């Protein structure tokens, strides 16, 4: 069975556990656990094979006039906000079910020398992820817990903006969006540090996120090509995810 389907199946089972076990379990805090929100910083490595080939083609086409070439993509940063639907202690194991929205971006630029001055090219990638997941941890000390497994299913989309600034007030901008959203997953491990009882905590996790984005297109249907001078459609904008990390502040309320 594909790993994404396995995670979805586990999520469904775990989301049902709090309601099926209320009378059978002893909760360590709150009557029925905690619910709350969180926000924080996130970092994501990824493999944009098609996009980096697009960058290489740009540098090659303008090599005689570039004062600074375009760098390749692969490391995005952003923020994550979400809700812990349920967090409770089941006989020493801390179970959390959650949902979140994540925004990541990466921008590169290049300077081009032209006869009447200089121009610049700016490429920017933005990635938006909706996720639902679970994590299972265990207490190490009263204040510190280990998140043994942090798993989530991701719903991914992306945009790519190509901006060209020419001498004078002339600026052109093209924004491509992913042809369709895709399903991915993340697996991580981390920690939870209690800062104010169970009400405020600092949480961190590191692991791997898997996702891909194939085709990109403008609002009029024009598809992103493999280079600025080609008509061949790019089909591998982002081919894989990679290492990911998040650090966030949680605020909880007892149920």
N, C-alpha and C positions, 0 to 999 in steps of 0.2 A: 504494500500500500504506500502511495506517495506520502512523504513526511508531512506535507501541508494538510492532507486529509486526516492523518493521525492526530495532529495538533488540534484540528477542528473538533474531532471526536472527543478528545480528552477535555477540551474546553466545555463542551456540552455537558459531559458527566460531572465535571467539577463545579460548574455553575449551579447544578442541581443539589450538590452536597449540603450547603447550608440549610436548605429547606427540608431535606430528608433527615437531617441529623440533629436538629435543634434540641430534641429531648434526650438524645443519647450522649451528647458531648458536653464536656466541661470547658467553658471558655475562660481564658486567662485574663481578659480585660473587657469591660463593657458587659452588658447582659447578653447580647448576641454578636459581639465583635464591634468593629469600627467601619465607618464609611467616611470618605474624605476626598480632597482634591490635591493635586500636585503640579509643580512646574519646575523646569530646569533646562540645563544645557545638554545638547547631544552632538556627537561626532560620528561621522560615517565614512568609511572607505568604500570605494566602489570601482568597477572596471567599465568605463565608458569607451569601449573599443571603437565604435563608430565615430563618436565625437572626437576622440583623440586623433583618429585618421583624418578627420575634417580639419583639425588644428594643424596637423603636419602638412596637409595640402595647402592651407593658407600660408604657412611659413615658406613653403617651397615656391609658391607662386609670387611671393613678394620679397624673396630673399635679397634682391639687389637694392631694395629701398627701405628695408626694416632697420630702424635704429634700436629697437628692442623686440625680439620675437615673442610670439604667444607661447605661454607655458601650457603643459598638458593638464588635464583634469583628473580627479580621482579621490579628493579629500574634501568633504562637505561638512559644514557646521550649521547649527541652528538651535531650535528650542523644541521642547515637548511640554504639552499641557494635557492633563487627563484627570480621570476620576478612579479612585479605588472603590469599586462597588461594594466590596466586602473584604474585611481583613480580620481574622480571628485565629486564636490559638487552639488547635486540636491536639490535646495530649502532648504538648511540647513541639508540635509542628505548626508553623505559622503559614496559613493559607491566604492568598490574596487573589481576587479576581478584579480585573481592571480594563479600562478602555482609555484611548489617548489619541491625540492629534499631534503630528510631528511635521515641522517645516525645516528644510535644509537647503542651503544654497552654496554655490561656489562661482567666483567670477575671475576671469582672466582678461588681460588687455595687451595690445601691441601698438607701438608707434610707427608710423609710416612717413617717410620723407617724400614730399611732393614738390613740384616746381615752384608753387606759390606759398610754401609753408610746410605744415605737417598735418597729418590726420591720424586718427586712432581707430582701432577696431576693438570692441568690447564684446566678449561672449560671456553669457551668464546662464547657469543651470539652476533651476529650482525644483525641489522634490517635495511632494506632499504625501504623507502617509497617515492613514487611519488604521488603528490597531485595536485588537481585543486580545487579552491574554490572561495568564495565571502565573503566579510564582509560589514556590513551596520552599520554606526555610526552616531553620531551627535556631534556638537561642544558644549563644556561646557564653554570654554573661547577661546580667540583668539589663544592660544598656546596649549590647551589641548582638545582632543576629546575622547569620549567614544565609543568604538566598542561594540555596543549592541549585535550583532550576528556575529560570525565568524564561517563559516561552510565550510567543505571541504570533498571531496571524496578521499580516499586513496587507492593506489595500493601497496600492501605489499609483501615483501619477506624476508627471514631470512637465516642465516647460523649458524651452531654450530660446534665449533672446540674443539676437545678433544686431548690435548697434554700431553704426559707422559715423564718426564725426569728421567732417571735412573742414577745410579752412573757411572761415566766415560762419554764418549761422546755419549752414546746411548740416542736417542730421537725418539719417535714415534708420529705421528700426523695424525689424522683423521678429515676430514672436511665434514660435512653433510650440504646439502642445502635443502631448502623447496621444496617439490615435485612439487608444483605449486604456483603461486602468487595468492593472495586473495584480494577481495575488502572490504574496511571498510569505516569508516567515522569519522569525528571529529566535535564537537560542542564546541564553547568557547566564552568568552567575554573578553574584555580588554581595552587598552587605546592606544592613539597615542599622543606623545608629540613632538611638532614642535621645532627643535633645530636651524634651519636656514631657516626661512620662511617656504615654502612648499617644499623646495629642500632636506632638511635633517631632518629626524625625528627618534625618538626612539619609538619602538612599543613593547607592551607586551600583552600576552593573556594567559588565563588559562581555562581549561575545561576538556572535556572527549573525549578520542579516543577509538573507537571500532574496533577490528580486531582479527583474530585468524590465527594460523598456525597449520596444522594437522600433516602431515607426513614429515619426513626428510630422505634424502638418500645420499649416496656417489655417485661419478661420475660413478662407475661401477654398480649402481642400488641397492646396498645393503642398506636396510632400517634401520634406527635407532631403536634399541630395547628399551624395557622399563627399561633395566639395562644392564650393561656391561657383565653380565653372562647369560642373557636371550635371547631367540630367538623370543619372542613375540614382534610384531611390535608396536611401540609407535604411537598412533593416536591423541594425545592431547598435542603436544609440547607446544603451547601457546593457552590457551582456551579463553582468554579475554584481552582487553586493560584495561585502567583505567585513572586516573588523568594525564593530560598532561599540560605542560607549555612551553612557548617560549618567548624569548626576543631577539629583532633583531634591526638592524640599517637599515633604508631605505634611499636610494638616488634616488630622482625623477627628471625627466626632463619634461618640459611643452610640450604638443602636439600643 
